[in-house]
Every structure is written in C-alpha cells, then in structure tokens.
Amino acid sequence: MSPSVHVVQGAVSTAVLYPLIGTPAIPFGLSVILIDLDHLIEYLWDTRDWSLRGFFVYYRVLVRNLHTGFLGLGIFHTIEFYLLMLLLAPWQPLLYPVLAGCLFHHAFDMVNLVRLGHPFCKALTITDYLLRRKGHAVSIRDVLSHPAVTVDGIEGIRTWAVRWGAVLPERRG
C-alpha cells in the first residue's frame, strides 16, 4: 500500500480511537505509519542507495512485478518483531498500542496482497524468509533480470537499474 494510504489509516484510526482510549491512540496511529520504515531498511540493504526517489521507484517495480516470484522481508512486519514487542510491553506499556497499530497495519497489507493475488510474497517470519528465499527473487536485481519483468512506464528505470547493479532483459519485438 502507498504511504499516503497508511497516513490516512493512521490519522483516521487515531481520531476514532482517541475519544475511546485517550492518549494510547497516538502511538497506535503513529505505528500504523512508522512500521513501514522497514521498507526503507530493505531498500537500503538491497540497493545501497540513499535516494528517496529511488526508494519509490524500487517499490513501484516490486509491486508491479510480484509475478516474478519476489519474496520480501520487512523486519518490522514479522512475527519475531511482534513477539519482541509483546515481551517488552510489560516493562514499557507504550508498546501495547504500538503493537496493536503494527498488527492493524499488517492486516491491511495482507488484504492488499490477497487483492493483488500474491498473499505470500512477504515472509511472515525471519525463518520463513531464510527457508523460502532459495528459488525466489529476493532482490531488485533478481526481479529486474526476470524474463517476465514489467517496467513499462516507470520513468528512468534503465538508469535506476544500472545504479542498483541490475541488468534488464533485452526488449523483445
């Protein structure tokens, strides 16, 4: 989902929850948005590129090419991360609404992936990722080198591919 959708989800959920639960609605709403910082980590790890514009191109390419067998790992979208927050929450109760916001966000992500027809393109655990990564596209280089990659209409994709160390297949026809 786009960042703007999650910003709206975070703002609306905070507005709805605030009259019911008070200030815990604020970390809930912020976590709905900020959980996606793991996408930035994934981008930096995969490309070693610090360009914000490149980050958005990267995710446009990935979402458009889920059919290539892409398998992603969003570290803040894993069961291990949720369990860690749950284990730490008794000492830092602020983590309860943060965890709830992360799960709320993740539920919407899963619905969107089902809608796109690729519900299993994101690993739910680190172990899941490590076991399934073989035989999947796990980097932008893997996706862009796939013979069925679709990049039409993505501005500057050839330049980004070079910057990311990827090779696009030759155009047919």
Sequence and secondary structure as in RCSB ss.txt:
>XXXX:A:sequence
MSPSVHVVQGAVSTAVLYPLIGTPAIPFGLSVILIDLDHLIEYLWDTRDWSLRGFFVYYRVLVRNLHTGFLGLGI
FHTIEFYLLMLLLAPWQPLLYPVLAGCLFHHAFDMVNLVRLGHPFCKALTITDYLLRRKGHAVSIRDVLSHPAVT
VDGIEGIRTWAVRWGAVLPERRG
>XXXX:A:secstr
  HHHHHHHHHHHHHHHHHHH TTHHHHHHHHHHTTHHHHHHHHHHH    HHHHHHHHHHHHHTGGG B B  G
GGSHHHHHHHHHHTTT TTHHHHHHHHHHHHHHHHHHHHHHT TTSB SSHHHHHHH TTSB SHHHHHHSTT  
 TT TTHHHHHHHTT        
